[in-house]
Amino acid sequence: MDSNPKLDQWIRDKGAELEAAFRQAGSPLPPELTGEFLVRSTLDENEKWFKSPEGQARSKRMIEIASEVAAELPSRVLARLERLFSEGQDGAGASA
């Protein structure tokens, strides 16, 4: 993973939060393992996976699904609003 000062700071911050969460849960990390290392390792592994053929295929499918859902949302929202207003007209959804 390329070095980026803002990302490096984020990794350090999230690593510290992770260590604190483990301590708070009663399972502190062993002294030789840091939260920063865990966060950095996870990001590195994810980067490798997303660059792999399988990761590329899954990413493409996730984008397709997100596009399909986004295209469906306006009609779903409109249908819900129409239902809400029709309920209000006959008194079923209206409040006094």
ABEGO torsion letter per residue (X at the ends): XBBBAAAAAAAAAAAAAAAAAAAAAGBBBBAABBAAAAAAAAAAAAAAAAABAAAAAAAAAAAAAAAAAAAAAAAAAAAAAAAAAAAAAAGAABBX
